[in-house]
Amino acid sequence: MAAQLTHDNTHFTAVKSHTVLVCDGVTSPANIGGLFRLCDSFGVKEVYFCGTKIDLSSPRIKRTSRSTHLLVNYKDDLDTLAVLKQLTKQGYSAIALELTTNSKALEDLDIPGKRPVALFIGNEKTGISSKVLASIPTHVHIPMQGNNSSMNVTQATAVGLYGLSLKIKEI
């Protein structure tokens, strides 16, 4: 019978990818903590929190991040369009994780070449702002099979990062 592994007896090799996560107005401490944890899990190079000043003294962030906020590089209180411009200039492929009239299913995404990826996610209630969406050429969505058209931003980011990892074989 297989034995369940724990943090103490599981050893993974930490790998940092060229993928970055850009959060457009994510404000919930629980989601912010969860995003830190996800980014550590997927080796995300850096997280940009736009329109949000992160309060690392928040017990909720600390609890949900499980100390990964100490391991993941991040910048906060930024302007999303300025970050998009900077990352595009650095050669990143910008991808908006948002259901739009132009979005394609995540599994149908084609990432050209070996360019690094900047995955953009949006606010818990309103998603990615319309100005930012209009500036990002590639939109992808997670095909939903129930009645709801969306999921929690942290859950969606987990699916998005995993989907990207399958596409580029190193996230």
C-alpha positions in Angstrom: 0.0 0.0 0.0 1.3 3.5 -0.9 2.2 5.8 2.0 1.2 9.4 1.9 4.2 11.8 1.7 4.5 14.9 3.9 6.5 18.1 3.6 9.2 16.5 5.8 9.8 13.5 3.5 9.1 15.1 0.1 12.0 16.7 -1.6 11.5 18.7 -4.8 14.1 20.7 -6.7 13.1 24.3 -6.8 13.1 25.7 -10.3 12.4 29.3 -11.3 10.8 29.7 -14.7 10.6 32.7 -17.0 6.9 33.0 -16.4 5.6 36.0 -14.4 2.1 36.6 -12.9 0.5 40.1 -13.2 -2.5 40.7 -10.9 -4.7 43.5 -12.0 -6.5 44.7 -8.9 -6.5 41.5 -6.8 -7.2 42.7 -3.2 -8.4 39.9 -1.0 -5.7 38.8 1.5 -6.8 35.2 1.2 -6.4 35.3 -2.6 -3.0 37.2 -2.3 -1.7 34.5 0.1 -3.0 31.7 -2.2 -1.3 33.3 -5.2 2.0 33.4 -3.4 1.6 29.7 -2.6 0.7 28.9 -6.2 3.6 30.9 -7.6 6.0 29.1 -5.4 4.5 25.8 -6.5 4.9 26.6 -10.2 8.3 28.3 -9.9 6.9 31.6 -11.1 9.8 34.1 -11.5 7.9 37.1 -10.1 4.5 38.4 -9.2 3.3 42.0 -9.9 0.4 43.2 -7.8 -1.0 46.2 -9.6 -3.4 48.6 -7.9 -2.8 46.9 -4.5 -0.3 47.6 -1.7 0.5 44.2 0.0 0.3 44.2 3.8 2.6 41.3 4.7 1.6 41.7 8.4 -1.9 40.4 7.4 -2.6 37.2 9.3 -4.7 36.0 6.4 -1.9 36.4 3.9 0.5 34.6 6.2 -1.9 31.8 6.8 -2.9 31.1 3.2 0.6 31.6 1.8 2.2 29.2 4.3 5.3 31.3 4.3 5.7 31.3 0.6 5.4 35.1 0.6 8.9 35.0 1.9 10.1 32.9 -1.1 8.4 34.5 -4.1 9.8 37.7 -5.7 7.0 40.3 -5.9 6.4 44.0 -6.6 3.3 45.8 -5.5 1.4 49.1 -5.8 2.1 49.2 -9.6 0.2 50.4 -12.7 -0.9 47.4 -14.8 -0.5 49.1 -18.1 3.0 50.3 -17.2 3.9 46.7 -16.2 2.5 45.4 -19.5 4.5 47.9 -21.5 7.7 47.0 -19.5 7.2 43.2 -19.9 6.4 43.5 -23.6 9.6 45.5 -24.2 11.5 42.7 -22.4 10.1 40.1 -24.9 7.3 38.6 -22.8 4.2 37.2 -24.4 1.3 38.7 -22.6 -1.7 36.4 -22.0 -5.0 37.5 -20.3 -6.8 34.8 -18.4 -10.3 36.1 -19.0 -13.4 35.0 -20.8 -14.0 37.5 -23.7 -15.5 37.5 -27.1 -12.0 36.9 -28.5 -10.7 34.4 -26.0 -9.8 30.9 -26.9 -9.9 27.8 -24.7 -6.7 27.4 -22.6 -6.0 24.0 -24.2 -6.0 25.7 -27.7 -3.4 28.3 -26.8 -0.3 28.3 -28.9 2.7 30.0 -27.4 5.1 31.2 -30.2 8.7 30.3 -29.9 10.4 30.1 -26.5 9.3 33.5 -25.3 8.7 34.1 -21.6 5.1 34.4 -20.6 3.3 37.1 -18.5 0.0 35.7 -17.3 -2.5 38.5 -16.4 -5.3 37.9 -14.0 -8.0 40.2 -12.7 -9.9 41.5 -9.7 -12.1 39.1 -7.8 -15.4 40.8 -8.8 -14.7 42.6 -12.1 -11.8 40.7 -13.7 -9.1 42.3 -15.8 -9.9 46.0 -16.5 -11.2 46.9 -19.9 -8.2 49.1 -20.7 -5.8 46.3 -19.9 -7.8 43.7 -21.8 -7.8 46.0 -24.9 -3.9 46.2 -24.7 -3.3 42.4 -24.5 -3.7 40.6 -27.8 -4.1 37.1 -26.4 -7.0 36.1 -24.2 -7.6 32.6 -22.9 -10.4 31.2 -20.8 -11.0 28.0 -18.9 -13.8 26.0 -20.5 -16.5 25.6 -17.8 -18.9 22.7 -17.8 -21.4 23.8 -15.2 -23.8 26.7 -15.1 -21.3 29.3 -13.7 -19.0 31.2 -16.1 -16.2 31.8 -13.7 -14.3 30.6 -10.6 -12.3 32.1 -7.8 -9.3 34.0 -9.1 -6.8 31.8 -7.2 -8.4 28.6 -8.5 -8.4 30.0 -12.0 -4.8 31.0 -11.7 -3.9 27.4 -10.6 -5.6 26.0 -13.7 -4.0 28.7 -15.9 -0.5 28.1 -14.6 -0.9 24.3 -14.9 -2.3 24.7 -18.5 0.7 26.9 -19.4 3.1 24.4 -17.9 1.8 21.8 -20.3 2.2 24.1 -23.2 5.7 25.4 -22.6 7.1 22.4 -20.7 8.7 24.7 -18.2 6.8 27.3 -16.3 
